[in-house]
Amino acid sequence: MSETEKTRFDLEIEEFTERFPDADLDGIPEHVWRKVKDGEKLADVYAVYAGEKQKAEEQAKLVNELNACSSSGGIGTRPAKAVYTAKEVASMSAGAIRENYDDIIESMKAKGFYA
């Protein structure tokens, strides 16, 4: 690593730790590091990643809350194939989740939902 690259790296880490003091450098996904290696700023790329992660978590929480409100308990059998994947559900609007709620619940029990 050249002196210029080392200086850039040090500045990137310093800015990152200032913007995200609770973030763990070891927990940063590989795709974020690849973008940094391609010249993007670590703090900026991580901010996009963190926002996407938070949105997915909020969608999952919404699905879980909807499920908890109407669940009658476990059925014991799992459908053979998921109608939706977790990624598809995470990208749905709240209205789409409500409209497809039964299929989403069945998909959550099926093999392939979390793939």
C-alpha positions as CSV (number, residue, x, y, z in Angstrom):
1,M,0.0,0.0,0.0
2,S,1.5,3.4,-1.0
3,E,1.7,6.3,1.4
4,T,-1.1,8.0,-0.5
5,E,-3.4,5.0,-0.2
6,K,-2.5,4.6,3.5
7,T,-3.4,8.3,4.1
8,R,-6.7,7.9,2.2
9,F,-7.5,4.8,4.1
10,D,-6.8,6.4,7.5
11,L,-9.0,9.4,6.6
12,E,-11.8,7.1,5.4
13,I,-11.7,5.2,8.7
14,E,-11.6,8.4,10.7
15,E,-14.6,9.8,8.9
16,F,-16.5,6.5,9.2
17,T,-15.9,6.3,13.0
18,E,-17.1,9.9,13.4
19,R,-20.3,9.3,11.5
20,F,-20.9,5.7,12.8
21,P,-19.4,5.5,16.2
22,D,-21.3,2.3,17.1
23,A,-20.5,0.5,13.9
24,D,-18.1,-2.4,13.9
25,L,-15.5,-2.3,11.1
26,D,-15.4,-6.1,11.2
27,G,-19.1,-6.3,10.5
28,I,-19.0,-4.3,7.3
29,P,-20.1,-6.5,4.3
30,E,-17.7,-7.4,1.5
31,H,-19.8,-5.5,-1.1
32,V,-19.2,-2.3,0.8
33,W,-15.5,-2.8,0.9
34,R,-15.5,-3.5,-2.9
35,K,-17.1,-0.2,-3.5
36,V,-14.5,1.5,-1.3
37,K,-11.7,-0.2,-3.2
38,D,-13.3,1.1,-6.4
39,G,-12.9,4.7,-5.0
40,E,-16.2,5.4,-3.2
41,K,-16.1,6.8,0.3
42,L,-16.5,4.3,3.1
43,A,-18.9,6.4,5.1
44,D,-21.1,7.2,2.1
45,V,-21.3,3.6,1.0
46,Y,-21.9,2.3,4.5
47,A,-24.7,4.9,4.9
48,V,-26.5,3.5,1.9
49,Y,-26.0,-0.1,3.2
50,A,-27.3,0.9,6.7
51,G,-30.3,2.6,5.2
52,E,-31.2,-0.5,3.1
53,K,-30.6,-2.8,6.0
54,Q,-32.9,-0.7,8.2
55,K,-35.7,-0.6,5.6
56,A,-35.5,-4.4,5.3
57,E,-35.6,-4.8,9.1
58,E,-38.7,-2.5,9.3
59,Q,-40.5,-4.5,6.6
60,A,-39.7,-7.7,8.4
61,K,-41.0,-6.2,11.7
62,L,-44.2,-5.1,10.0
63,V,-44.7,-8.6,8.6
64,N,-44.0,-10.1,12.1
65,E,-46.5,-7.7,13.7
66,L,-49.2,-8.6,11.2
67,N,-48.5,-12.2,11.8
68,A,-48.6,-12.0,15.5
69,C,-52.0,-10.2,15.4
70,S,-53.7,-12.9,13.4
71,S,-51.8,-16.0,14.2
72,S,-53.8,-18.9,15.6
73,G,-50.6,-20.9,16.3
74,G,-48.3,-23.3,14.4
75,I,-49.8,-25.7,12.0
76,G,-47.0,-28.2,12.0
77,T,-46.6,-28.7,8.3
78,R,-44.7,-26.6,5.8
79,P,-45.7,-25.9,2.3
80,A,-43.4,-27.3,-0.3
81,K,-42.5,-24.0,-2.0
82,A,-42.6,-20.4,-1.0
83,V,-44.9,-18.1,-3.1
84,Y,-42.8,-15.1,-2.0
85,T,-39.2,-14.8,-0.7
86,A,-38.2,-12.6,2.2
87,K,-36.5,-10.2,-0.3
88,E,-39.7,-9.8,-2.2
89,V,-41.7,-9.2,1.0
90,A,-39.1,-6.6,2.1
91,S,-39.6,-4.7,-1.1
92,M,-43.5,-4.7,-0.8
93,S,-45.5,-1.7,0.3
94,A,-47.6,-2.0,3.4
95,G,-50.7,-2.2,1.2
96,A,-49.2,-5.0,-0.9
97,I,-48.3,-6.9,2.3
98,R,-51.9,-6.6,3.5
99,E,-53.3,-7.8,0.2
100,N,-51.0,-10.8,0.0
101,Y,-50.9,-11.5,3.7
102,D,-52.1,-15.1,3.6
103,D,-49.6,-16.0,0.9
104,I,-46.8,-14.3,2.7
105,I,-47.6,-16.2,5.9
106,E,-47.6,-19.5,4.0
107,S,-44.4,-18.5,2.3
108,M,-42.7,-17.8,5.6
109,K,-43.3,-21.4,6.5
110,A,-42.1,-22.8,3.2
111,K,-38.6,-23.9,2.2
112,G,-36.9,-21.2,0.2
113,F,-38.5,-18.1,1.9
114,Y,-35.2,-17.0,3.5
115,A,-33.0,-18.1,0.6
